[in-house]
Amino acid sequence: MKNYVLRRAEIRDYDAVSAIRQSTIGGEYFERTFHEERVNSHYYFAVLEIDHTLVGYAIMEFTPPDAALTEIAVLPQKQRK
């Protein structure tokens, strides 16, 4: 059985998130932007791990009364699985 973990992004996730973004959306994920979105109270930056491997992420923005999914990406080899 696979072990799925959805959790808040941490500093150690930058390299994996950057690689996922590059392989899906394209373009560089600037380290400064990563850290700002990770700690900003209006954002929730989540990562998904399967068996201790980071395979995707999502960034949600909350500005009451609205909320928006601003970015979502999953490693190509894990999509539609």
Secondary structure, DSSP 8 states (H G I E B T S, - for coil): ---EEEEE--GGGHHHHHHHHHHHT-S---HHHHHHHHH-TTEEEEEEEETTEEEEEEEEEEETTEEEEEEEEE-GGGTT-
